[in-house]
Amino acid sequence: MTRALSEYQVYGIKTTIPFFQRILLHPRFLSGVYNTHFIADLEKEADPEDPAEEIAALIAAGIKSGRDAQVGAPPSGMRKGSNWKIQGRLENFAKRL
């Protein structure tokens, strides 16, 4: 899996590949000593200097809050265009926070 993720190439968008690489290379994961809180603990260890992780966390939080509130569409200024454009606008919005 580590090799496959390192060889996978996606252009033009950010992916969660670095996150999964961190999971696969984490000492606790490699040793088999992890539980259902592993991802939450890993997020606490996240590098605050890495903006991609912060953006991913903000997007995930936004998706969760949207689902919790059963909101079906992004804010009116962001809902025009393809899903890729909407995602890009949400990422740019998250960068400004």
C-alpha positions in Angstrom: 0.0 0.0 0.0 2.8 2.4 0.8 4.5 1.8 -2.5 1.1 2.1 -4.4 0.4 5.5 -2.7 3.9 6.8 -3.5 3.4 5.9 -7.1 -0.1 7.3 -7.4 -0.1 10.6 -9.3 -3.0 13.1 -9.2 -2.6 16.5 -10.8 -4.5 19.7 -10.3 -6.2 18.9 -7.0 -5.0 18.0 -3.5 -5.6 14.5 -2.3 -5.6 12.6 1.0 -2.7 10.5 -0.1 -0.2 12.2 2.3 -2.6 11.6 5.2 -2.8 7.9 4.4 1.0 7.7 4.0 1.4 9.1 7.5 -1.0 6.5 8.8 0.8 3.6 7.1 4.2 4.8 8.3 3.2 5.7 11.9 5.0 3.6 14.5 1.7 2.7 16.3 0.1 1.5 13.1 3.1 -0.5 12.1 3.3 -2.2 15.5 -0.4 -3.0 15.4 -1.1 -1.1 18.6 -4.0 1.1 17.7 -7.6 1.5 18.5 -10.7 3.4 17.3 -9.2 6.7 18.5 -6.1 6.3 16.3 -7.1 8.9 13.7 -8.3 11.4 16.3 -4.9 11.0 18.1 -3.1 11.3 14.8 -4.9 14.6 14.1 -3.7 15.9 17.5 -0.2 15.1 16.4 -0.7 16.9 13.0 2.1 19.4 12.0 0.7 22.9 12.5 3.1 24.1 9.8 1.4 21.9 7.2 -1.5 23.9 5.7 -2.8 20.9 3.7 -3.7 19.1 7.0 -5.4 22.2 8.4 -7.4 22.6 5.2 -8.4 19.0 5.2 -9.5 19.3 8.8 -11.6 22.4 8.0 -13.2 20.8 5.0 -14.0 17.6 7.0 -15.5 19.7 9.8 -17.6 21.7 7.3 -18.9 18.5 5.7 -19.8 17.1 9.1 -21.5 20.2 10.3 -23.4 20.5 7.0 -24.6 16.9 7.3 -25.5 17.4 11.0 -27.5 20.5 10.0 -28.8 18.7 6.9 -27.7 21.5 4.7 -27.8 20.3 1.1 -25.9 23.1 -0.7 -22.9 25.4 -0.1 -23.4 29.1 0.5 -25.1 30.9 -2.4 -21.9 32.4 -3.7 -20.2 29.0 -3.9 -22.9 26.8 -5.4 -22.5 27.7 -9.0 -20.3 25.5 -11.3 -19.1 22.0 -11.2 -18.3 20.1 -8.0 -14.6 20.7 -8.7 -15.1 24.4 -8.8 -17.2 24.3 -5.7 -14.5 22.3 -3.9 -11.8 24.8 -5.0 -13.9 27.7 -3.8 -14.4 26.0 -0.4 -10.7 25.4 -0.1 -9.9 29.0 -0.9 -12.5 30.1 1.7 -10.8 27.8 4.3 -7.4 29.3 3.5 -8.8 32.8 4.5 -9.9 31.5 7.9 
